[in-house]
Amino acid sequence: MWRAYLSTQGANAVNARDRIGTGPWANMKGQVVAKDVAHLHGDTLEMAQLVNNLTRTTVLTEKGEPIPGAGAPVNQHDILTGSTPAGRAFPAGEDHTCNNWTSGEAGSAQVGHFDRTGGGNASWNSAHPSKGCSQPNLVSTGGNGYIYCFAAK
């Protein structure tokens, strides 16, 4: 079963890290990108030093195709997450999820950089907020509305 790596907000907030199972996870070509949740998020100093394997060459579309990142003619490296670097929802009152993924206009969403480049923050899951929630706003800040999907066991 595939699970979207998306946090939600509010009284019933859901952390992205809790939605995706326990790992390990591999991409469409079978390359392991993280062995467990702690490795994925760098929960300990040891895990943070290992760094997960989500990179420009291992993050692929559902068709197994590479995503254009920084330096490509069209940069689409922003991936929607709504999450902190630890994979958790932001505190109540801080909407980083385009109104729990229902707004096509107002608000913004926290995004990560799958290629770990740009903007002084190389976080794969929490680099910066989007310019807005509409498709043109997502594109204008280096995205395309992509999300990470993990197969949960």
C-alpha positions as CSV (number, residue, x, y, z in Angstrom):
1,M,0.0,0.0,0.0
2,W,1.4,3.4,-1.0
3,R,1.3,6.2,1.5
4,A,1.9,9.9,0.8
5,Y,4.6,11.6,2.9
6,L,2.4,14.5,4.0
7,S,1.8,16.0,7.4
8,T,-1.6,17.5,8.3
9,Q,-2.5,20.2,10.8
10,G,-5.1,20.9,13.4
11,A,-6.6,18.9,16.3
12,N,-6.1,15.6,14.5
13,A,-2.7,16.4,13.0
14,V,-0.8,13.5,11.4
15,N,2.9,13.4,11.1
16,A,4.2,12.4,7.7
17,R,6.8,10.0,9.3
18,D,3.9,8.1,11.0
19,R,2.0,7.6,7.8
20,I,4.6,5.7,5.8
21,G,5.4,2.5,7.8
22,T,8.7,1.4,9.2
23,G,10.8,0.8,6.2
24,P,13.0,-0.2,4.5
25,W,12.1,1.7,1.4
26,A,13.5,1.4,-2.2
27,N,12.8,3.4,-5.3
28,M,11.2,2.2,-8.5
29,K,14.6,0.6,-9.6
30,G,15.1,-1.2,-6.3
31,Q,17.7,1.1,-4.9
32,V,17.3,1.4,-1.1
33,V,16.7,5.0,0.0
34,A,16.4,4.4,3.8
35,K,16.4,1.4,6.0
36,D,14.0,2.7,8.7
37,V,12.3,5.9,10.0
38,A,15.3,6.9,12.2
39,H,17.7,6.6,9.1
40,L,15.2,8.5,6.9
41,H,15.1,11.5,9.3
42,G,18.5,11.3,11.0
43,D,16.9,10.8,14.4
44,T,20.2,10.2,16.2
45,L,23.7,11.7,15.6
46,E,24.7,8.4,14.1
47,M,21.7,8.2,11.8
48,A,22.2,11.9,10.8
49,Q,25.9,11.1,9.9
50,L,24.8,8.2,7.7
51,V,22.3,10.3,5.7
52,N,19.5,8.6,3.9
53,N,19.9,7.8,0.2
54,L,17.3,10.3,-1.1
55,T,19.3,12.1,-3.8
56,R,19.1,13.5,-7.3
57,T,19.7,10.0,-8.8
58,T,17.5,8.0,-6.5
59,V,14.3,10.1,-6.2
60,L,12.2,9.0,-9.2
61,T,8.6,9.5,-10.5
62,E,6.1,6.7,-10.3
63,K,7.2,5.8,-13.8
64,G,10.9,5.5,-12.7
65,E,11.9,8.7,-14.4
66,P,14.2,11.3,-12.9
67,I,12.8,14.6,-11.7
68,P,14.4,17.8,-13.1
69,G,16.3,19.5,-10.2
70,A,18.4,22.6,-9.7
71,G,20.4,23.3,-12.8
72,A,17.9,21.7,-15.2
73,P,16.1,24.0,-17.7
74,V,13.0,23.7,-15.6
75,N,13.7,23.2,-11.9
76,Q,11.0,21.0,-10.2
77,H,12.9,20.1,-7.0
78,D,10.3,21.3,-4.5
79,I,8.4,18.3,-3.1
80,L,5.3,19.0,-0.9
81,T,5.6,17.6,2.6
82,G,4.0,20.0,5.1
83,S,6.6,18.7,7.6
84,T,9.4,19.7,9.8
85,P,12.9,18.2,9.2
86,A,11.9,15.5,11.7
87,G,8.9,14.5,9.6
88,R,6.4,16.0,12.0
89,A,3.5,18.4,11.6
90,F,4.1,22.1,12.5
91,P,2.6,23.4,15.7
92,A,-1.0,24.3,15.8
93,G,-1.7,27.6,14.2
94,E,1.2,27.3,11.8
95,D,-0.4,26.1,8.5
96,H,2.3,24.7,6.2
97,T,-0.2,22.4,4.4
98,C,-2.3,24.6,2.1
99,N,-5.2,24.1,4.6
100,N,-4.7,20.4,5.0
101,W,-4.1,19.9,1.3
102,T,-7.5,21.4,0.3
103,S,-6.6,24.9,-0.8
104,G,-5.8,25.6,-4.4
105,E,-5.0,29.2,-3.8
106,A,-4.6,30.6,-0.2
107,G,-1.7,29.7,2.1
108,S,1.5,27.8,1.5
109,A,3.0,24.4,1.9
110,Q,6.3,23.4,3.4
111,V,8.5,21.7,0.7
112,G,11.7,19.7,0.6
113,H,14.4,19.6,-2.0
114,F,14.8,16.1,-3.4
115,D,18.1,17.0,-4.9
116,R,19.3,18.7,-1.6
117,T,20.3,21.9,-3.3
118,G,19.4,25.5,-3.2
119,G,18.3,28.2,-0.8
120,G,20.8,27.5,1.9
121,N,18.8,24.5,3.2
122,A,19.5,21.2,1.7
123,S,16.7,19.3,3.5
124,W,14.9,16.7,1.5
125,N,11.7,17.2,3.4
126,S,11.6,20.7,4.9
127,A,13.6,23.4,2.9
128,H,11.1,26.3,2.8
129,P,7.5,27.3,2.3
130,S,6.0,27.5,-1.2
131,K,5.0,30.8,-2.6
132,G,1.4,29.7,-2.6
133,C,-0.9,26.7,-3.2
134,S,-1.9,27.1,-6.8
135,Q,-0.1,25.2,-9.5
136,P,1.4,28.5,-10.9
137,N,2.7,29.4,-7.4
138,L,4.2,25.9,-6.9
139,V,5.9,26.1,-10.3
140,S,7.2,29.6,-9.6
141,T,9.1,28.5,-6.6
142,G,10.7,25.4,-8.2
143,G,8.1,22.8,-7.9
144,N,5.4,21.0,-9.8
145,G,3.1,19.7,-7.0
146,Y,5.1,16.4,-6.5
147,I,4.8,14.4,-3.3
148,Y,6.9,11.6,-1.9
149,C,5.2,8.2,-1.8
150,F,6.4,5.3,0.3
151,A,5.1,1.7,0.3
152,A,4.0,0.9,3.8
153,K,4.2,-2.7,5.0
